[in-house]
Amino acid sequence: MARGEGGRRVRRVLFVALGVSVGLCAALAVAVAALAVRVDGHSMQPTLANGQRLLTVPGTGGTARRFDVVLLRAPGRDTTIVKRVIGLPGDRVEIDSTPQDPFTVLVQPGGSGQWYRVDQSTWPGQAHRSSNCCQPDGRRDATAHAQAVPPGKLFFLGDNPDGSDDARSYGWGDLATVSGRIGLRVWPLGAFGPLPTGPTLSPVPAPSA
């Protein structure tokens, strides 16, 4: 009799534990769904795909590091966008577009010293009609010109150059409007995990413009 009662008690405990676990998982799923940012469009392919859901890193609003993928407000628009930070305040940036290489992105960290080419493995296969940059406000130009990123501003691009509205269209982004750094893809489950490694810098001669 005691043995049967003990077995029933164990089953009740297991049932309660299972219910609590299911409840916690459901609550976590609801929280993730409420907090996650949805990718809308193809401007960040192949790093991010349309419809994926992302989580930002807590405490990263209003900050940015070079090559971070961030959520920020589109300059002059009441909408948020997901883009990659290329130039920080004080940097000089330039994009040189030629038939041989339509998307040569250059940056001079801090605005002095060595220039670097931004090497992103996905760009060569995606950039076929990208234009020169930049005007004083950070937008594209008919010819390549180096411009300094103003204080409190950012130069940002999409990982899909020909399919992205970014600083070349909007102008400099505002650092203060960065909601956070993207830290994790959470949906679909097949894409779950951190973002892949971003671009690197290769030293190059200073541009002529």
Residue frames as qw, qx, qy, qz and C-alpha x, y, z in Angstrom:
[[0.000, 0.885, 0.465, 0.000, 0.00, 0.00, 0.00],
 [0.298, -0.813, 0.110, 0.487, 2.79, 2.38, 0.97],
 [0.445, -0.144, 0.592, 0.656, 4.66, 1.48, -2.19],
 [0.254, 0.606, 0.651, 0.379, 1.64, 2.32, -4.36],
 [0.120, -0.946, -0.251, 0.167, 1.12, 5.63, -2.59],
 [0.418, -0.604, 0.321, 0.598, 4.80, 6.48, -3.11],
 [0.419, 0.168, 0.660, 0.601, 4.54, 5.72, -6.81],
 [0.116, 0.821, 0.523, 0.198, 1.52, 8.00, -7.17],
 [0.285, -0.882, -0.028, 0.375, 3.35, 10.77, -5.33],
 [0.455, -0.315, 0.497, 0.668, 6.33, 10.49, -7.68],
 [0.311, 0.461, 0.670, 0.492, 4.03, 10.62, -10.71],
 [0.048, -0.926, -0.370, 0.049, 2.31, 13.74, -9.34],
 [0.373, -0.730, 0.201, 0.537, 5.66, 15.44, -8.80],
 [0.422, -0.041, 0.629, 0.651, 6.80, 14.54, -12.31],
 [0.199, 0.692, 0.630, 0.291, 3.50, 15.77, -13.77],
 [0.160, -0.942, -0.169, 0.243, 3.80, 19.09, -11.94],
 [0.429, -0.528, 0.396, 0.617, 7.43, 19.46, -13.01],
 [0.386, 0.263, 0.682, 0.562, 6.47, 18.77, -16.62],
 [0.074, 0.857, 0.499, 0.104, 3.69, 21.34, -16.44],
 [0.284, -0.859, 0.053, 0.422, 6.03, 23.96, -15.02],
 [0.459, -0.252, 0.554, 0.648, 8.61, 23.23, -17.74],
 [0.293, 0.527, 0.665, 0.440, 6.01, 23.54, -20.48],
 [0.076, -0.934, -0.336, 0.091, 4.75, 26.78, -18.96],
 [0.377, -0.703, 0.239, 0.553, 8.24, 28.25, -18.76],
 [0.426, 0.029, 0.645, 0.634, 8.97, 27.28, -22.37],
 [0.171, 0.735, 0.597, 0.274, 5.71, 28.87, -23.50],
 [0.203, -0.930, -0.133, 0.276, 6.45, 32.05, -21.54],
 [0.443, -0.464, 0.426, 0.638, 9.95, 32.18, -23.03],
 [0.372, 0.328, 0.679, 0.541, 8.56, 31.73, -26.54],
 [0.033, 0.892, 0.444, 0.077, 6.07, 34.56, -25.98],
 [0.338, -0.826, 0.086, 0.444, 8.81, 36.82, -24.60],
 [0.459, -0.188, 0.563, 0.661, 11.10, 36.11, -27.56],
 [0.274, 0.578, 0.651, 0.408, 8.26, 36.75, -30.01],
 [0.098, -0.944, -0.300, 0.094, 7.50, 40.07, -28.31],
 [0.359, -0.785, 0.239, 0.444, 11.11, 41.25, -28.20],
 [0.632, 0.008, 0.568, 0.527, 12.39, 39.88, -31.50],
 [0.208, 0.642, -0.196, -0.712, 13.01, 42.14, -34.49],
 [0.776, 0.383, 0.501, 0.027, 11.71, 40.91, -37.85],
 [0.284, -0.291, 0.515, 0.754, 13.91, 41.23, -40.94],
 [0.517, 0.696, 0.400, -0.298, 11.88, 42.94, -43.66],
 [0.487, 0.825, -0.215, -0.187, 13.48, 42.66, -47.09],
 [0.953, 0.148, 0.025, 0.265, 16.66, 41.38, -48.67],
 [0.196, 0.923, -0.245, 0.222, 19.17, 44.18, -48.00],
 [0.376, -0.685, 0.607, -0.147, 21.22, 42.11, -45.53],
 [0.983, 0.124, 0.132, -0.034, 21.39, 38.87, -47.51],
 [0.723, -0.128, -0.660, -0.159, 23.05, 36.43, -47.16],
 [0.120, 0.212, -0.692, 0.680, 23.80, 37.35, -43.53],
 [0.327, 0.258, 0.640, -0.646, 20.12, 37.82, -42.75],
 [0.004, 0.247, 0.819, 0.519, 17.12, 36.60, -44.71],
 [0.396, -0.265, -0.160, -0.865, 13.67, 38.12, -45.13],
 [0.766, -0.369, -0.339, -0.402, 11.35, 37.04, -42.32],
 [0.637, -0.022, -0.616, 0.463, 14.03, 35.99, -39.84],
 [0.439, -0.855, -0.136, -0.240, 13.63, 37.18, -36.27],
 [0.551, 0.365, -0.416, 0.625, 16.50, 38.66, -34.29],
 [0.546, -0.774, -0.281, 0.157, 17.31, 39.66, -30.73],
 [0.240, 0.812, -0.263, 0.462, 19.42, 42.67, -29.80],
 [0.597, -0.034, -0.574, 0.559, 22.06, 42.59, -27.08],
 [0.354, -0.861, -0.365, 0.020, 20.70, 44.30, -23.93],
 [0.449, -0.764, 0.029, 0.463, 22.40, 47.57, -23.04],
 [0.534, -0.025, 0.439, 0.722, 23.79, 48.27, -26.53],
 [0.222, 0.859, 0.439, 0.141, 21.37, 51.06, -27.49],
 [0.012, -0.996, 0.070, 0.045, 23.05, 54.30, -28.53],
 [0.411, -0.628, 0.595, 0.288, 26.37, 52.54, -29.13],
 [0.870, 0.487, -0.010, -0.078, 28.10, 50.96, -32.11],
 [0.519, -0.510, 0.564, 0.391, 31.35, 49.27, -33.04],
 [0.320, 0.514, -0.561, -0.566, 32.78, 48.92, -36.50],
 [0.349, 0.103, -0.869, -0.336, 31.06, 46.11, -38.44],
 [0.270, 0.197, 0.776, -0.535, 28.29, 45.66, -35.86],
 [0.171, -0.397, -0.707, -0.560, 24.90, 44.79, -37.34],
 [0.011, 0.194, 0.522, -0.830, 22.53, 47.20, -35.61],
 [0.030, 0.707, 0.690, 0.154, 18.91, 48.23, -35.45],
 [0.182, -0.302, -0.106, 0.930, 18.59, 51.96, -36.05],
 [0.365, 0.743, 0.411, -0.380, 16.12, 54.53, -37.27],
 [0.559, 0.421, 0.414, 0.583, 16.34, 55.34, -40.96],
 [0.198, -0.297, -0.070, 0.932, 17.44, 59.00, -41.23],
 [0.269, 0.115, -0.212, -0.932, 14.47, 61.21, -42.05],
 [0.576, -0.164, -0.660, -0.455, 12.03, 58.29, -41.76],
 [0.582, -0.376, 0.427, -0.581, 9.81, 56.99, -38.99],
 [0.975, 0.069, -0.160, -0.140, 10.97, 53.41, -39.46],
 [0.512, -0.640, 0.566, 0.091, 13.73, 51.18, -38.16],
 [0.775, 0.522, -0.343, -0.094, 16.22, 49.29, -40.32],
 [0.844, -0.399, 0.303, 0.194, 18.87, 46.61, -39.80],
 [0.581, 0.770, -0.222, 0.142, 22.26, 47.52, -41.30],
 [0.850, -0.156, -0.126, 0.487, 26.00, 47.05, -40.80],
 [0.186, -0.955, 0.089, 0.215, 28.12, 49.85, -39.33],
 [0.797, 0.397, 0.009, 0.456, 31.10, 50.69, -41.55],
 [0.337, 0.460, -0.185, 0.801, 32.21, 54.16, -40.47],
 [0.450, -0.628, -0.516, 0.368, 32.25, 55.60, -36.94],
 [0.027, -0.995, -0.092, 0.028, 32.34, 59.26, -35.89],
 [0.281, -0.808, 0.416, 0.308, 35.62, 60.82, -37.04],
 [0.656, 0.011, 0.657, 0.371, 36.36, 58.17, -39.68],
 [0.321, 0.527, -0.331, -0.714, 36.73, 59.09, -43.33],
 [0.648, 0.202, 0.734, -0.024, 34.89, 56.88, -45.82],
 [0.322, 0.513, -0.419, -0.676, 34.71, 56.52, -49.59],
 [0.759, 0.212, 0.615, -0.022, 33.21, 54.13, -52.13],
 [0.104, 0.538, -0.548, -0.631, 34.89, 53.85, -55.51],
 [0.766, 0.324, 0.516, -0.202, 32.83, 52.19, -58.24],
 [0.134, 0.536, -0.625, -0.551, 34.49, 50.95, -61.44],
 [0.827, 0.213, -0.309, -0.419, 33.46, 48.38, -64.06],
 [0.555, 0.284, -0.760, 0.186, 36.17, 46.07, -62.74],
 [0.330, -0.222, -0.759, 0.515, 35.24, 46.54, -59.08],
 [0.182, -0.617, -0.381, -0.664, 31.87, 48.23, -58.55],
 [0.599, -0.745, -0.160, -0.247, 32.03, 48.27, -54.75],
 [0.614, 0.165, -0.436, 0.637, 35.40, 49.25, -53.26],
 [0.444, -0.850, -0.201, -0.199, 34.59, 50.48, -49.76],
 [0.546, 0.311, -0.389, 0.674, 37.41, 52.40, -48.07],
 [0.495, -0.837, -0.206, -0.109, 37.74, 53.66, -44.51],
 [0.404, 0.453, -0.437, 0.664, 40.35, 55.69, -42.64],
 [0.574, -0.590, -0.545, 0.158, 39.78, 55.05, -38.91],
 [0.418, -0.652, -0.217, 0.594, 39.85, 58.25, -36.91],
 [0.338, 0.929, 0.143, -0.055, 40.30, 60.35, -40.04],
 [0.084, 0.862, -0.496, -0.069, 44.09, 60.12, -40.21],
 [0.427, -0.425, 0.796, 0.062, 46.84, 57.64, -40.98],
 [0.136, -0.090, 0.925, 0.342, 46.38, 54.37, -42.85],
 [0.659, 0.166, -0.126, -0.723, 43.51, 53.73, -45.23],
 [0.339, -0.068, 0.936, -0.061, 41.86, 50.31, -45.40],
 [0.479, -0.015, -0.593, -0.647, 39.65, 48.43, -47.79],
 [0.641, -0.106, 0.522, -0.553, 36.61, 46.78, -46.22],
 [0.287, 0.195, -0.884, -0.312, 36.67, 43.13, -47.29],
 [0.665, 0.048, 0.486, -0.565, 33.28, 41.42, -47.10],
 [0.293, -0.114, 0.903, 0.294, 33.23, 38.00, -48.75],
 [0.399, 0.548, 0.729, -0.092, 29.66, 38.37, -50.01],
 [0.176, 0.766, 0.024, -0.617, 30.09, 41.70, -51.81],
 [0.057, -0.375, 0.680, 0.628, 31.93, 40.60, -55.00],
 [0.089, 0.231, 0.928, 0.280, 29.09, 38.30, -56.04],
 [0.044, 0.715, 0.666, -0.206, 26.34, 40.82, -55.25],
 [0.021, -0.778, -0.019, 0.627, 27.66, 44.24, -56.27],
 [0.556, 0.298, 0.582, 0.512, 27.19, 44.86, -59.99],
 [0.154, 0.711, 0.353, 0.589, 25.73, 48.37, -60.23],
 [0.459, -0.725, -0.320, 0.402, 26.73, 50.09, -56.99],
 [0.292, 0.875, 0.076, 0.379, 27.59, 53.78, -57.25],
 [0.465, 0.305, -0.371, 0.743, 30.32, 56.06, -55.96],
 [0.478, -0.824, -0.303, -0.036, 30.24, 57.82, -52.61],
 [0.146, -0.663, -0.695, 0.237, 30.18, 60.18, -50.84],
 [0.006, 0.765, 0.160, 0.624, 28.59, 63.61, -50.75],
 [0.043, 0.408, -0.512, 0.755, 29.14, 65.71, -47.61],
 [0.662, -0.270, 0.233, -0.659, 25.92, 64.28, -46.14],
 [0.455, -0.244, 0.851, -0.098, 27.07, 60.69, -46.68],
 [0.780, 0.435, 0.346, -0.288, 24.91, 59.93, -49.71],
 [0.742, 0.167, 0.473, 0.444, 26.11, 58.51, -53.04],
 [0.064, 0.786, -0.166, -0.592, 27.74, 60.80, -55.57],
 [0.760, 0.630, -0.086, -0.133, 28.62, 60.81, -59.26],
 [0.567, 0.545, -0.532, 0.314, 32.30, 60.48, -58.39],
 [0.773, -0.341, -0.445, 0.297, 34.20, 59.00, -55.46],
 [0.028, 0.721, -0.256, 0.644, 34.99, 61.45, -52.65],
 [0.500, -0.161, -0.706, 0.475, 36.31, 60.80, -49.14],
 [0.322, -0.675, -0.090, -0.658, 34.12, 62.34, -46.45],
 [0.109, 0.189, -0.756, 0.617, 34.48, 62.53, -42.68],
 [0.429, -0.530, -0.720, -0.128, 31.74, 60.97, -40.58],
 [0.145, -0.653, 0.134, -0.731, 30.45, 63.81, -38.36],
 [0.046, -0.167, 0.778, -0.604, 30.31, 63.56, -34.55],
 [0.506, 0.148, 0.584, -0.618, 27.38, 61.44, -33.38],
 [0.726, 0.438, -0.160, -0.505, 26.88, 59.96, -36.85],
 [0.662, -0.160, 0.721, 0.125, 27.45, 56.59, -38.56],
 [0.447, 0.436, -0.542, -0.563, 28.11, 55.35, -42.08],
 [0.608, -0.020, 0.753, -0.251, 26.11, 52.16, -42.58],
 [0.401, 0.314, -0.643, -0.572, 25.59, 49.73, -45.46],
 [0.910, -0.004, 0.201, -0.364, 23.60, 46.61, -46.24],
 [0.532, -0.342, 0.739, 0.231, 25.37, 43.32, -46.90],
 [0.554, 0.455, 0.641, 0.274, 23.54, 43.14, -50.25],
 [0.212, -0.346, 0.096, 0.909, 24.93, 46.31, -51.89],
 [0.089, -0.113, -0.569, -0.809, 22.68, 46.41, -54.96],
 [0.396, -0.513, -0.691, -0.320, 19.55, 45.68, -52.93],
 [0.451, -0.492, -0.516, 0.536, 20.03, 48.01, -49.98],
 [0.021, -0.856, -0.105, -0.506, 18.79, 51.47, -49.09],
 [0.712, -0.401, -0.291, 0.497, 21.43, 52.61, -46.62],
 [0.282, -0.683, -0.030, 0.673, 23.63, 55.64, -45.94],
 [0.269, 0.000, 0.558, 0.785, 24.10, 56.00, -49.70],
 [0.091, -0.582, -0.647, -0.484, 20.37, 56.78, -49.91],
 [0.406, -0.806, -0.430, 0.019, 19.57, 58.29, -46.50],
 [0.105, 0.798, -0.318, 0.501, 22.81, 60.00, -45.52],
 [0.185, 0.317, -0.773, 0.517, 24.62, 59.61, -42.21],
 [0.608, -0.491, -0.609, -0.135, 22.83, 57.63, -39.52],
 [0.284, -0.723, 0.270, -0.569, 22.37, 58.98, -35.99],
 [0.355, 0.181, -0.849, 0.348, 24.22, 57.05, -33.32],
 [0.294, -0.073, 0.539, -0.786, 21.58, 58.10, -30.79],
 [0.758, 0.114, -0.048, -0.641, 18.88, 56.22, -32.75],
 [0.458, 0.230, -0.858, -0.031, 20.65, 52.85, -32.54],
 [0.778, -0.404, -0.024, -0.480, 18.26, 50.60, -30.60],
 [0.734, -0.457, 0.500, -0.031, 20.84, 47.88, -30.14],
 [0.135, 0.502, -0.801, -0.298, 23.37, 45.49, -31.65],
 [0.899, 0.061, -0.211, -0.378, 21.95, 42.35, -33.23],
 [0.275, -0.553, 0.769, -0.165, 23.25, 39.41, -31.24],
 [0.355, -0.004, 0.932, -0.067, 21.18, 36.38, -32.18],
 [0.493, 0.015, -0.530, -0.690, 18.96, 34.93, -34.87],
 [0.379, -0.062, 0.774, -0.503, 16.09, 33.16, -33.10],
 [0.653, 0.414, 0.582, -0.251, 13.71, 32.21, -35.93],
 [0.919, -0.099, -0.242, -0.294, 13.42, 30.05, -37.90],
 [0.778, -0.541, 0.319, 0.011, 15.03, 27.45, -35.67],
 [0.891, 0.258, 0.152, 0.340, 17.20, 26.25, -38.56],
 [0.398, 0.692, -0.105, 0.593, 18.95, 29.64, -38.56],
 [0.580, -0.809, -0.072, -0.055, 19.19, 29.92, -34.76],
 [0.797, -0.184, -0.038, 0.573, 22.51, 31.23, -33.49],
 [0.218, -0.728, 0.066, 0.647, 24.88, 34.20, -33.57],
 [0.549, 0.810, -0.056, -0.199, 25.60, 36.13, -36.75],
 [0.893, 0.181, 0.046, 0.408, 28.52, 34.93, -38.88],
 [0.514, -0.425, 0.078, 0.741, 31.86, 36.70, -38.81],
 [0.306, 0.901, 0.198, -0.235, 31.72, 40.11, -40.47],
 [0.595, 0.761, -0.122, 0.228, 34.11, 42.04, -42.74],
 [0.731, -0.390, 0.023, 0.559, 37.82, 42.59, -42.23],
 [0.127, 0.962, -0.109, -0.216, 40.19, 45.46, -43.07],
 [0.831, 0.117, 0.202, 0.506, 43.07, 45.32, -45.54],
 [0.219, -0.708, 0.092, 0.665, 45.58, 48.21, -45.77],
 [0.586, 0.592, 0.409, 0.371, 45.57, 50.08, -49.09],
 [0.336, 0.080, 0.055, 0.937, 47.13, 53.28, -50.49],
 [0.132, 0.513, 0.381, -0.757, 45.23, 56.49, -49.77],
 [0.461, 0.650, 0.580, 0.170, 42.56, 57.29, -52.38],
 [0.360, 0.166, 0.206, 0.895, 43.19, 60.19, -54.72],
 [0.186, -0.659, -0.405, -0.607, 39.83, 61.83, -54.09]]
